[in-house]
């Protein structure tokens, strides 16, 4: 999904993601990989 998101939309996506999950996308991905 990250590939579909353009760089300009990345910050907006991050804010939206953080609002919904309570954590940043990078943090979420790190937890998923562990």
N, C-alpha and C positions, 0 to 999 in steps of 0.2 A: 504493500500500500504506500510505503514511503516513496517509491519510485514515481507514483502517480502525482504526488504532491510537489508543486513547483516551489522553488526557493522563496519567492515572495509570499507564498501562502503558509510557509513553514511556521513562522512565528504566530500567525493567527491560529493555526492548527494546534500549536503547543499550548496556547492560552486556553483553547476550547478543551483540549485533552486534560489539562491541569484542573480545569473547573469541574470536569465530569469525574475524573478518577482521584483527584487530590494529589497527584504526583506528576512529575514531568515525564514525557515520552521516553527520554533516555533512561531515566530511573526505572520506569516500567519495564523496558526492554532488558535491562540488566537483571532485574528480578526474575524475568521469564527465563533467561539463559541459565541462571544458577540452579 
